[in-house]
Amino acid sequence: MGGRATQEEGIRRIKEVDYPFIIVLGHENFYPRFGFERASIHGLKAQWGGVPEKAFMVMILNKSAITGVTGVAKYGSEFDETM
């Protein structure tokens, strides 16, 4: 399965479980084609200070569930080793 198909399948599965949004940290030219936009537009920031704004993105799946939600997205501790 290629990158595009993998991404589309992941989004489909997340939508099935009714999460209000998806956050990614990735390439600015890859993720927007799936509907991701800069998380900063919605008042969301990565927990790591050096993350470029253009690489930290969100896809809103349920606008009413995220209305008024802002702050810092915290990742699991296993991600600290890579940052």
Distance bins in CASP14 RR format, pairs under 12 A and 6 or more apart:
PFRMAT RR
TARGET T0000
AUTHOR 0000-0000-0000
RMODE 2
METHOD distances of the structure
MODEL  1
1 7 0 0 0 0 1 0 0 0 0 0 0
1 8 0 0 0 0 1 0 0 0 0 0 0
1 9 1 0 0 1 0 0 0 0 0 0 0
1 10 0 0 0 0 0 1 0 0 0 0 0
2 8 0 0 0 0 1 0 0 0 0 0 0
2 9 0 0 0 0 1 0 0 0 0 0 0
3 9 0 0 0 0 1 0 0 0 0 0 0
3 10 0 0 0 0 0 1 0 0 0 0 0
3 11 0 0 0 0 0 1 0 0 0 0 0
3 27 0 0 0 0 0 1 0 0 0 0 0
3 30 0 0 0 0 1 0 0 0 0 0 0
3 31 0 0 0 0 0 1 0 0 0 0 0
3 33 0 0 0 0 0 1 0 0 0 0 0
3 34 0 0 0 0 0 1 0 0 0 0 0
4 10 0 0 0 0 0 1 0 0 0 0 0
4 11 0 0 0 0 0 1 0 0 0 0 0
4 30 0 0 0 0 1 0 0 0 0 0 0
4 31 0 0 0 0 0 1 0 0 0 0 0
4 33 0 0 0 0 1 0 0 0 0 0 0
4 34 0 0 0 0 1 0 0 0 0 0 0
5 11 0 0 0 0 0 1 0 0 0 0 0
5 12 0 0 0 0 0 1 0 0 0 0 0
5 34 0 0 0 0 0 1 0 0 0 0 0
6 12 0 0 0 0 0 1 0 0 0 0 0
6 13 0 0 0 0 0 1 0 0 0 0 0
6 30 0 0 0 0 0 1 0 0 0 0 0
6 34 0 0 0 0 0 1 0 0 0 0 0
7 13 0 0 0 0 0 1 0 0 0 0 0
7 14 0 0 0 0 0 1 0 0 0 0 0
7 22 0 0 0 0 0 1 0 0 0 0 0
7 24 0 0 0 0 1 0 0 0 0 0 0
7 26 0 0 0 0 0 1 0 0 0 0 0
7 27 0 0 0 0 0 1 0 0 0 0 0
7 30 0 0 0 0 1 0 0 0 0 0 0
7 31 1 0 0 1 0 0 0 0 0 0 0
7 32 0 0 0 0 0 1 0 0 0 0 0
7 33 0 0 0 0 1 0 0 0 0 0 0
7 34 1 0 1 0 0 0 0 0 0 0 0
7 35 0 0 0 0 0 1 0 0 0 0 0
7 36 0 0 0 0 1 0 0 0 0 0 0
7 59 0 0 0 0 0 1 0 0 0 0 0
8 14 0 0 0 0 0 1 0 0 0 0 0
8 15 0 0 0 0 0 1 0 0 0 0 0
8 31 0 0 0 0 0 1 0 0 0 0 0
8 33 0 0 0 0 0 1 0 0 0 0 0
8 34 1 0 0 1 0 0 0 0 0 0 0
8 35 0 0 0 0 0 1 0 0 0 0 0
8 59 0 0 0 0 0 1 0 0 0 0 0
9 15 0 0 0 0 0 1 0 0 0 0 0
9 16 0 0 0 0 0 1 0 0 0 0 0
9 34 0 0 0 0 0 1 0 0 0 0 0
10 16 0 0 0 0 1 0 0 0 0 0 0
10 17 0 0 0 0 0 1 0 0 0 0 0
10 19 0 0 0 0 0 1 0 0 0 0 0
10 22 0 0 0 0 1 0 0 0 0 0 0
10 24 0 0 0 0 0 1 0 0 0 0 0
10 34 0 0 0 0 1 0 0 0 0 0 0
10 59 0 0 0 0 0 1 0 0 0 0 0
10 61 0 0 0 0 0 1 0 0 0 0 0
11 17 0 0 0 0 0 1 0 0 0 0 0
11 19 0 0 0 0 0 1 0 0 0 0 0
11 21 0 0 0 0 0 1 0 0 0 0 0
11 22 1 0 0 1 0 0 0 0 0 0 0
11 24 0 0 0 0 0 1 0 0 0 0 0
11 31 0 0 0 0 0 1 0 0 0 0 0
11 33 0 0 0 0 0 1 0 0 0 0 0
11 34 1 0 0 1 0 0 0 0 0 0 0
11 35 0 0 0 0 1 0 0 0 0 0 0
11 36 0 0 0 0 1 0 0 0 0 0 0
11 59 1 0 0 1 0 0 0 0 0 0 0
11 61 0 0 0 0 1 0 0 0 0 0 0
12 22 0 0 0 0 0 1 0 0 0 0 0
12 34 0 0 0 0 0 1 0 0 0 0 0
12 61 0 0 0 0 0 1 0 0 0 0 0
13 19 0 0 0 0 1 0 0 0 0 0 0
13 22 0 0 0 0 0 1 0 0 0 0 0
13 61 0 0 0 0 0 1 0 0 0 0 0
14 20 0 0 0 0 0 1 0 0 0 0 0
14 21 0 0 0 0 1 0 0 0 0 0 0
14 22 1 0 1 0 0 0 0 0 0 0 0
14 23 0 0 0 0 0 1 0 0 0 0 0
14 24 0 0 0 0 0 1 0 0 0 0 0
14 34 0 0 0 0 0 1 0 0 0 0 0
14 59 0 0 0 0 1 0 0 0 0 0 0
14 61 1 0 0 1 0 0 0 0 0 0 0
14 62 0 0 0 0 0 1 0 0 0 0 0
15 21 0 0 0 0 0 1 0 0 0 0 0
15 22 0 0 0 0 1 0 0 0 0 0 0
15 34 0 0 0 0 0 1 0 0 0 0 0
15 59 0 0 0 0 1 0 0 0 0 0 0
15 60 0 0 0 0 0 1 0 0 0 0 0
15 61 1 0 0 1 0 0 0 0 0 0 0
15 62 0 0 0 0 1 0 0 0 0 0 0
16 61 0 0 0 0 0 1 0 0 0 0 0
17 61 0 0 0 0 0 1 0 0 0 0 0
17 62 0 0 0 0 0 1 0 0 0 0 0
18 61 1 0 0 1 0 0 0 0 0 0 0
18 62 1 0 0 1 0 0 0 0 0 0 0
18 65 0 0 0 0 1 0 0 0 0 0 0
19 58 0 0 0 0 0 1 0 0 0 0 0
19 59 0 0 0 0 1 0 0 0 0 0 0
19 60 0 0 0 0 0 1 0 0 0 0 0
19 61 1 0 0 1 0 0 0 0 0 0 0
19 62 1 0 0 1 0 0 0 0 0 0 0
19 65 0 0 0 0 1 0 0 0 0 0 0
19 66 0 0 0 0 0 1 0 0 0 0 0
20 42 0 0 0 0 0 1 0 0 0 0 0
20 44 0 0 0 0 0 1 0 0 0 0 0
20 58 0 0 0 0 0 1 0 0 0 0 0
20 59 0 0 0 0 0 1 0 0 0 0 0
20 60 1 0 0 1 0 0 0 0 0 0 0
20 61 1 0 1 0 0 0 0 0 0 0 0
20 62 1 0 1 0 0 0 0 0 0 0 0
20 63 0 0 0 0 1 0 0 0 0 0 0
20 64 0 0 0 0 1 0 0 0 0 0 0
20 65 1 1 0 0 0 0 0 0 0 0 0
20 66 1 0 1 0 0 0 0 0 0 0 0
20 67 0 0 0 0 1 0 0 0 0 0 0
20 68 0 0 0 0 0 1 0 0 0 0 0
20 69 1 0 0 1 0 0 0 0 0 0 0
21 35 0 0 0 0 0 1 0 0 0 0 0
21 36 0 0 0 0 1 0 0 0 0 0 0
21 37 0 0 0 0 0 1 0 0 0 0 0
21 39 0 0 0 0 1 0 0 0 0 0 0
21 42 0 0 0 0 1 0 0 0 0 0 0
21 43 0 0 0 0 0 1 0 0 0 0 0
21 44 0 0 0 0 1 0 0 0 0 0 0
21 57 0 0 0 0 0 1 0 0 0 0 0
21 58 1 0 1 0 0 0 0 0 0 0 0
21 59 1 0 0 1 0 0 0 0 0 0 0
21 60 1 0 1 0 0 0 0 0 0 0 0
21 61 1 0 1 0 0 0 0 0 0 0 0
21 62 1 0 0 1 0 0 0 0 0 0 0
21 63 0 0 0 0 1 0 0 0 0 0 0
21 64 0 0 0 0 0 1 0 0 0 0 0
21 65 1 0 0 1 0 0 0 0 0 0 0
21 66 1 0 1 0 0 0 0 0 0 0 0
21 67 0 0 0 0 0 1 0 0 0 0 0
21 69 0 0 0 0 1 0 0 0 0 0 0
21 73 0 0 0 0 1 0 0 0 0 0 0
22 31 0 0 0 0 1 0 0 0 0 0 0
22 34 0 0 0 0 1 0 0 0 0 0 0
22 35 0 0 0 0 1 0 0 0 0 0 0
22 36 1 0 0 1 0 0 0 0 0 0 0
22 37 0 0 0 0 0 1 0 0 0 0 0
22 39 0 0 0 0 0 1 0 0 0 0 0
22 44 0 0 0 0 0 1 0 0 0 0 0
22 57 0 0 0 0 1 0 0 0 0 0 0
22 58 1 0 0 1 0 0 0 0 0 0 0
22 59 1 0 1 0 0 0 0 0 0 0 0
22 60 0 0 0 0 1 0 0 0 0 0 0
22 61 1 0 0 1 0 0 0 0 0 0 0
22 62 0 0 0 0 0 1 0 0 0 0 0
22 66 0 0 0 0 0 1 0 0 0 0 0
22 73 0 0 0 0 0 1 0 0 0 0 0
23 31 0 0 0 0 0 1 0 0 0 0 0
23 36 0 0 0 0 1 0 0 0 0 0 0
23 37 0 0 0 0 0 1 0 0 0 0 0
23 38 0 0 0 0 0 1 0 0 0 0 0
23 39 1 0 0 1 0 0 0 0 0 0 0
23 40 0 0 0 0 0 1 0 0 0 0 0
23 42 0 0 0 0 0 1 0 0 0 0 0
23 43 0 0 0 0 0 1 0 0 0 0 0
23 44 1 0 0 1 0 0 0 0 0 0 0
23 45 0 0 0 0 0 1 0 0 0 0 0
23 46 0 0 0 0 1 0 0 0 0 0 0
23 47 0 0 0 0 0 1 0 0 0 0 0
23 51 0 0 0 0 0 1 0 0 0 0 0
23 55 0 0 0 0 0 1 0 0 0 0 0
23 56 1 0 0 1 0 0 0 0 0 0 0
23 57 1 0 0 1 0 0 0 0 0 0 0
23 58 1 0 1 0 0 0 0 0 0 0 0
23 59 0 0 0 0 1 0 0 0 0 0 0
23 60 0 0 0 0 0 1 0 0 0 0 0
23 61 0 0 0 0 0 1 0 0 0 0 0
23 66 0 0 0 0 0 1 0 0 0 0 0
23 69 0 0 0 0 0 1 0 0 0 0 0
23 71 0 0 0 0 0 1 0 0 0 0 0
23 72 0 0 0 0 0 1 0 0 0 0 0
23 73 1 0 1 0 0 0 0 0 0 0 0
23 74 0 0 0 0 0 1 0 0 0 0 0
23 75 0 0 0 0 1 0 0 0 0 0 0
23 79 0 0 0 0 0 1 0 0 0 0 0
24 30 0 0 0 0 1 0 0 0 0 0 0
24 31 1 0 1 0 0 0 0 0 0 0 0
24 32 0 0 0 0 0 1 0 0 0 0 0
24 34 0 0 0 0 1 0 0 0 0 0 0
24 35 0 0 0 0 0 1 0 0 0 0 0
24 36 1 0 0 1 0 0 0 0 0 0 0
24 37 0 0 0 0 0 1 0 0 0 0 0
24 38 0 0 0 0 0 1 0 0 0 0 0
24 39 0 0 0 0 1 0 0 0 0 0 0
24 44 0 0 0 0 0 1 0 0 0 0 0
24 46 0 0 0 0 0 1 0 0 0 0 0
24 51 0 0 0 0 0 1 0 0 0 0 0
24 54 0 0 0 0 0 1 0 0 0 0 0
24 55 0 0 0 0 1 0 0 0 0 0 0
24 56 1 0 0 1 0 0 0 0 0 0 0
24 57 1 0 1 0 0 0 0 0 0 0 0
24 58 1 0 0 1 0 0 0 0 0 0 0
24 59 1 0 0 1 0 0 0 0 0 0 0
24 73 0 0 0 0 0 1 0 0 0 0 0
24 75 0 0 0 0 0 1 0 0 0 0 0
25 31 0 0 0 0 1 0 0 0 0 0 0
25 36 0 0 0 0 0 1 0 0 0 0 0
25 38 0 0 0 0 0 1 0 0 0 0 0
25 39 0 0 0 0 1 0 0 0 0 0 0
25 44 0 0 0 0 0 1 0 0 0 0 0
25 45 0 0 0 0 0 1 0 0 0 0 0
25 46 1 0 0 1 0 0 0 0 0 0 0
25 47 0 0 0 0 0 1 0 0 0 0 0
25 48 0 0 0 0 1 0 0 0 0 0 0
25 49 0 0 0 0 0 1 0 0 0 0 0
25 50 0 0 0 0 0 1 0 0 0 0 0
25 51 1 0 0 1 0 0 0 0 0 0 0
25 52 0 0 0 0 1 0 0 0 0 0 0
25 53 0 0 0 0 0 1 0 0 0 0 0
25 54 0 0 0 0 0 1 0 0 0 0 0
25 55 1 0 1 0 0 0 0 0 0 0 0
25 56 1 0 1 0 0 0 0 0 0 0 0
25 57 1 0 0 1 0 0 0 0 0 0 0
25 58 0 0 0 0 0 1 0 0 0 0 0
25 73 0 0 0 0 1 0 0 0 0 0 0
25 75 0 0 0 0 1 0 0 0 0 0 0
25 79 0 0 0 0 1 0 0 0 0 0 0
25 82 0 0 0 0 1 0 0 0 0 0 0
25 83 0 0 0 0 1 0 0 0 0 0 0
26 32 0 0 0 0 0 1 0 0 0 0 0
26 34 0 0 0 0 0 1 0 0 0 0 0
26 36 0 0 0 0 1 0 0 0 0 0 0
26 38 0 0 0 0 0 1 0 0 0 0 0
26 39 0 0 0 0 0 1 0 0 0 0 0
26 46 0 0 0 0 0 1 0 0 0 0 0
26 51 0 0 0 0 1 0 0 0 0 0 0
26 52 0 0 0 0 1 0 0 0 0 0 0
26 53 0 0 0 0 0 1 0 0 0 0 0
26 54 0 0 0 0 1 0 0 0 0 0 0
26 55 1 0 1 0 0 0 0 0 0 0 0
26 56 1 0 0 1 0 0 0 0 0 0 0
26 57 1 0 0 1 0 0 0 0 0 0 0
26 58 0 0 0 0 0 1 0 0 0 0 0
27 33 0 0 0 0 0 1 0 0 0 0 0
27 34 0 0 0 0 0 1 0 0 0 0 0
27 36 0 0 0 0 0 1 0 0 0 0 0
27 52 0 0 0 0 0 1 0 0 0 0 0
27 54 0 0 0 0 1 0 0 0 0 0 0
27 55 1 0 0 1 0 0 0 0 0 0 0
27 56 0 0 0 0 0 1 0 0 0 0 0
27 57 0 0 0 0 1 0 0 0 0 0 0
28 36 0 0 0 0 1 0 0 0 0 0 0
28 37 0 0 0 0 0 1 0 0 0 0 0
28 38 0 0 0 0 1 0 0 0 0 0 0
28 39 0 0 0 0 0 1 0 0 0 0 0
28 51 0 0 0 0 0 1 0 0 0 0 0
28 52 1 0 0 1 0 0 0 0 0 0 0
28 53 0 0 0 0 1 0 0 0 0 0 0
28 54 1 0 1 0 0 0 0 0 0 0 0
28 55 1 0 1 0 0 0 0 0 0 0 0
28 56 0 0 0 0 1 0 0 0 0 0 0
28 57 1 0 0 1 0 0 0 0 0 0 0
29 36 0 0 0 0 0 1 0 0 0 0 0
29 54 0 0 0 0 1 0 0 0 0 0 0
29 55 0 0 0 0 0 1 0 0 0 0 0
29 57 0 0 0 0 0 1 0 0 0 0 0
30 36 0 0 0 0 1 0 0 0 0 0 0
30 54 0 0 0 0 0 1 0 0 0 0 0
30 55 0 0 0 0 0 1 0 0 0 0 0
30 57 0 0 0 0 1 0 0 0 0 0 0
31 37 0 0 0 0 1 0 0 0 0 0 0
31 38 0 0 0 0 0 1 0 0 0 0 0
31 39 0 0 0 0 0 1 0 0 0 0 0
31 54 0 0 0 0 0 1 0 0 0 0 0
31 55 0 0 0 0 1 0 0 0 0 0 0
31 56 0 0 0 0 0 1 0 0 0 0 0
31 57 1 0 1 0 0 0 0 0 0 0 0
31 58 0 0 0 0 1 0 0 0 0 0 0
31 59 0 0 0 0 1 0 0 0 0 0 0
32 38 0 0 0 0 1 0 0 0 0 0 0
32 41 0 0 0 0 0 1 0 0 0 0 0
32 54 0 0 0 0 1 0 0 0 0 0 0
32 55 0 0 0 0 0 1 0 0 0 0 0
32 57 1 0 0 1 0 0 0 0 0 0 0
32 58 0 0 0 0 0 1 0 0 0 0 0
32 59 0 0 0 0 1 0 0 0 0 0 0
33 57 0 0 0 0 0 1 0 0 0 0 0
33 59 0 0 0 0 0 1 0 0 0 0 0
34 57 0 0 0 0 1 0 0 0 0 0 0
34 58 0 0 0 0 0 1 0 0 0 0 0
34 59 1 0 0 1 0 0 0 0 0 0 0
34 61 0 0 0 0 0 1 0 0 0 0 0
35 57 0 0 0 0 1 0 0 0 0 0 0
35 58 0 0 0 0 1 0 0 0 0 0 0
35 59 1 0 1 0 0 0 0 0 0 0 0
35 60 0 0 0 0 1 0 0 0 0 0 0
35 61 0 0 0 0 0 1 0 0 0 0 0
36 42 0 0 0 0 0 1 0 0 0 0 0
36 44 0 0 0 0 0 1 0 0 0 0 0
36 54 0 0 0 0 0 1 0 0 0 0 0
36 55 0 0 0 0 0 1 0 0 0 0 0
36 56 0 0 0 0 1 0 0 0 0 0 0
36 57 1 1 0 0 0 0 0 0 0 0 0
36 58 1 0 0 1 0 0 0 0 0 0 0
36 59 1 0 1 0 0 0 0 0 0 0 0
36 60 0 0 0 0 1 0 0 0 0 0 0
36 61 0 0 0 0 0 1 0 0 0 0 0
37 43 0 0 0 0 0 1 0 0 0 0 0
37 44 0 0 0 0 0 1 0 0 0 0 0
37 53 0 0 0 0 0 1 0 0 0 0 0
37 54 0 0 0 0 0 1 0 0 0 0 0
37 56 0 0 0 0 0 1 0 0 0 0 0
37 57 1 0 0 1 0 0 0 0 0 0 0
37 58 1 0 0 1 0 0 0 0 0 0 0
37 59 1 0 0 1 0 0 0 0 0 0 0
37 60 0 0 0 0 1 0 0 0 0 0 0
38 44 0 0 0 0 1 0 0 0 0 0 0
38 45 0 0 0 0 0 1 0 0 0 0 0
38 46 0 0 0 0 0 1 0 0 0 0 0
38 51 0 0 0 0 0 1 0 0 0 0 0
38 52 0 0 0 0 1 0 0 0 0 0 0
38 53 1 0 1 0 0 0 0 0 0 0 0
38 54 1 0 0 1 0 0 0 0 0 0 0
38 55 0 0 0 0 1 0 0 0 0 0 0
38 56 1 0 0 1 0 0 0 0 0 0 0
38 57 1 0 0 1 0 0 0 0 0 0 0
38 58 1 0 0 1 0 0 0 0 0 0 0
38 59 0 0 0 0 0 1 0 0 0 0 0
38 60 0 0 0 0 0 1 0 0 0 0 0
39 45 1 0 0 1 0 0 0 0 0 0 0
39 46 1 0 0 1 0 0 0 0 0 0 0
39 47 0 0 0 0 0 1 0 0 0 0 0
39 51 0 0 0 0 1 0 0 0 0 0 0
39 52 0 0 0 0 0 1 0 0 0 0 0
39 53 0 0 0 0 1 0 0 0 0 0 0
39 54 0 0 0 0 0 1 0 0 0 0 0
39 55 0 0 0 0 1 0 0 0 0 0 0
39 56 1 0 1 0 0 0 0 0 0 0 0
39 57 1 0 1 0 0 0 0 0 0 0 0
39 58 1 0 1 0 0 0 0 0 0 0 0
39 59 0 0 0 0 1 0 0 0 0 0 0
39 60 0 0 0 0 1 0 0 0 0 0 0
39 66 0 0 0 0 0 1 0 0 0 0 0
39 69 0 0 0 0 0 1 0 0 0 0 0
39 70 0 0 0 0 1 0 0 0 0 0 0
39 71 0 0 0 0 1 0 0 0 0 0 0
39 72 0 0 0 0 0 1 0 0 0 0 0
39 73 1 0 0 1 0 0 0 0 0 0 0
40 46 0 0 0 0 1 0 0 0 0 0 0
40 51 0 0 0 0 0 1 0 0 0 0 0
40 52 0 0 0 0 0 1 0 0 0 0 0
40 53 1 0 1 0 0 0 0 0 0 0 0
40 54 0 0 0 0 1 0 0 0 0 0 0
40 55 0 0 0 0 0 1 0 0 0 0 0
40 56 1 0 0 1 0 0 0 0 0 0 0
40 57 0 0 0 0 1 0 0 0 0 0 0
40 58 0 0 0 0 1 0 0 0 0 0 0
40 70 0 0 0 0 0 1 0 0 0 0 0
40 71 0 0 0 0 0 1 0 0 0 0 0
40 72 0 0 0 0 0 1 0 0 0 0 0
40 73 0 0 0 0 0 1 0 0 0 0 0
41 53 0 0 0 0 1 0 0 0 0 0 0
41 54 0 0 0 0 0 1 0 0 0 0 0
41 56 0 0 0 0 0 1 0 0 0 0 0
41 57 0 0 0 0 1 0 0 0 0 0 0
41 58 0 0 0 0 1 0 0 0 0 0 0
41 59 0 0 0 0 0 1 0 0 0 0 0
41 60 0 0 0 0 1 0 0 0 0 0 0
41 66 0 0 0 0 0 1 0 0 0 0 0
41 70 0 0 0 0 0 1 0 0 0 0 0
42 56 0 0 0 0 0 1 0 0 0 0 0
42 57 0 0 0 0 0 1 0 0 0 0 0
42 58 1 0 1 0 0 0 0 0 0 0 0
42 59 0 0 0 0 0 1 0 0 0 0 0
42 60 1 0 0 1 0 0 0 0 0 0 0
42 63 0 0 0 0 1 0 0 0 0 0 0
42 66 1 0 0 1 0 0 0 0 0 0 0
42 67 0 0 0 0 1 0 0 0 0 0 0
42 68 0 0 0 0 1 0 0 0 0 0 0
42 69 1 0 0 1 0 0 0 0 0 0 0
42 70 1 0 0 1 0 0 0 0 0 0 0
42 71 0 0 0 0 1 0 0 0 0 0 0
42 73 0 0 0 0 0 1 0 0 0 0 0
43 53 0 0 0 0 0 1 0 0 0 0 0
43 56 0 0 0 0 0 1 0 0 0 0 0
43 58 0 0 0 0 1 0 0 0 0 0 0
43 60 0 0 0 0 0 1 0 0 0 0 0
43 66 0 0 0 0 0 1 0 0 0 0 0
43 68 0 0 0 0 1 0 0 0 0 0 0
43 69 0 0 0 0 1 0 0 0 0 0 0
43 70 1 0 1 0 0 0 0 0 0 0 0
43 71 1 0 0 1 0 0 0 0 0 0 0
43 72 0 0 0 0 1 0 0 0 0 0 0
43 73 0 0 0 0 0 1 0 0 0 0 0
44 51 0 0 0 0 0 1 0 0 0 0 0
44 53 0 0 0 0 0 1 0 0 0 0 0
44 56 1 0 0 1 0 0 0 0 0 0 0
44 57 0 0 0 0 1 0 0 0 0 0 0
44 58 1 0 1 0 0 0 0 0 0 0 0
44 59 0 0 0 0 0 1 0 0 0 0 0
44 60 0 0 0 0 0 1 0 0 0 0 0
44 66 0 0 0 0 1 0 0 0 0 0 0
44 68 0 0 0 0 0 1 0 0 0 0 0
44 69 1 0 0 1 0 0 0 0 0 0 0
44 70 1 0 0 1 0 0 0 0 0 0 0
44 71 1 0 1 0 0 0 0 0 0 0 0
44 72 1 0 0 1 0 0 0 0 0 0 0
44 73 1 0 1 0 0 0 0 0 0 0 0
44 74 0 0 0 0 0 1 0 0 0 0 0
45 51 0 0 0 0 1 0 0 0 0 0 0
45 52 0 0 0 0 0 1 0 0 0 0 0
45 53 0 0 0 0 1 0 0 0 0 0 0
45 56 1 0 0 1 0 0 0 0 0 0 0
45 57 0 0 0 0 0 1 0 0 0 0 0
45 58 0 0 0 0 0 1 0 0 0 0 0
45 70 0 0 0 0 1 0 0 0 0 0 0
45 71 1 0 0 1 0 0 0 0 0 0 0
45 72 1 0 1 0 0 0 0 0 0 0 0
45 73 1 0 0 1 0 0 0 0 0 0 0
45 74 0 0 0 0 0 1 0 0 0 0 0
46 52 0 0 0 0 1 0 0 0 0 0 0
46 53 0 0 0 0 1 0 0 0 0 0 0
46 54 0 0 0 0 0 1 0 0 0 0 0
46 55 0 0 0 0 1 0 0 0 0 0 0
46 56 1 0 1 0 0 0 0 0 0 0 0
46 57 0 0 0 0 0 1 0 0 0 0 0
46 58 0 0 0 0 0 1 0 0 0 0 0
46 71 0 0 0 0 0 1 0 0 0 0 0
46 72 1 0 0 1 0 0 0 0 0 0 0
46 73 1 0 1 0 0 0 0 0 0 0 0
46 74 0 0 0 0 1 0 0 0 0 0 0
46 75 0 0 0 0 1 0 0 0 0 0 0
46 79 0 0 0 0 0 1 0 0 0 0 0
46 83 0 0 0 0 1 0 0 0 0 0 0
47 56 0 0 0 0 0 1 0 0 0 0 0
47 71 0 0 0 0 1 0 0 0 0 0 0
47 72 1 0 1 0 0 0 0 0 0 0 0
47 73 1 0 0 1 0 0 0 0 0 0 0
47 74 1 0 1 0 0 0 0 0 0 0 0
47 75 1 0 0 1 0 0 0 0 0 0 0
47 76 0 0 0 0 1 0 0 0 0 0 0
47 77 0 0 0 0 0 1 0 0 0 0 0
47 79 0 0 0 0 1 0 0 0 0 0 0
47 80 0 0 0 0 1 0 0 0 0 0 0
47 83 0 0 0 0 1 0 0 0 0 0 0
48 55 0 0 0 0 0 1 0 0 0 0 0
48 56 0 0 0 0 1 0 0 0 0 0 0
48 72 0 0 0 0 1 0 0 0 0 0 0
48 73 0 0 0 0 1 0 0 0 0 0 0
48 74 0 0 0 0 0 1 0 0 0 0 0
48 75 0 0 0 0 1 0 0 0 0 0 0
48 76 0 0 0 0 0 1 0 0 0 0 0
48 79 0 0 0 0 1 0 0 0 0 0 0
48 80 0 0 0 0 1 0 0 0 0 0 0
48 82 0 0 0 0 1 0 0 0 0 0 0
48 83 1 0 1 0 0 0 0 0 0 0 0
49 55 0 0 0 0 0 1 0 0 0 0 0
49 56 0 0 0 0 1 0 0 0 0 0 0
49 72 0 0 0 0 1 0 0 0 0 0 0
49 73 0 0 0 0 0 1 0 0 0 0 0
49 83 0 0 0 0 1 0 0 0 0 0 0
50 56 0 0 0 0 1 0 0 0 0 0 0
50 83 0 0 0 0 1 0 0 0 0 0 0
51 57 0 0 0 0 0 1 0 0 0 0 0
51 72 0 0 0 0 0 1 0 0 0 0 0
51 73 0 0 0 0 1 0 0 0 0 0 0
51 75 0 0 0 0 0 1 0 0 0 0 0
51 79 0 0 0 0 0 1 0 0 0 0 0
51 82 0 0 0 0 0 1 0 0 0 0 0
51 83 0 0 0 0 1 0 0 0 0 0 0
55 83 0 0 0 0 0 1 0 0 0 0 0
56 71 0 0 0 0 0 1 0 0 0 0 0
56 72 0 0 0 0 0 1 0 0 0 0 0
56 73 1 0 0 1 0 0 0 0 0 0 0
56 75 0 0 0 0 0 1 0 0 0 0 0
56 83 0 0 0 0 0 1 0 0 0 0 0
57 73 0 0 0 0 0 1 0 0 0 0 0
58 66 0 0 0 0 1 0 0 0 0 0 0
58 69 0 0 0 0 0 1 0 0 0 0 0
58 70 0 0 0 0 0 1 0 0 0 0 0
58 71 0 0 0 0 0 1 0 0 0 0 0
58 73 0 0 0 0 1 0 0 0 0 0 0
59 66 0 0 0 0 0 1 0 0 0 0 0
60 66 1 0 1 0 0 0 0 0 0 0 0
60 67 0 0 0 0 1 0 0 0 0 0 0
60 68 0 0 0 0 0 1 0 0 0 0 0
60 69 0 0 0 0 1 0 0 0 0 0 0
62 69 0 0 0 0 0 1 0 0 0 0 0
63 69 0 0 0 0 0 1 0 0 0 0 0
73 79 0 0 0 0 0 1 0 0 0 0 0
74 80 0 0 0 0 0 1 0 0 0 0 0
75 81 0 0 0 0 0 1 0 0 0 0 0
75 82 0 0 0 0 1 0 0 0 0 0 0
75 83 0 0 0 0 1 0 0 0 0 0 0
76 82 0 0 0 0 0 1 0 0 0 0 0
76 83 0 0 0 0 0 1 0 0 0 0 0
77 83 0 0 0 0 0 1 0 0 0 0 0
END
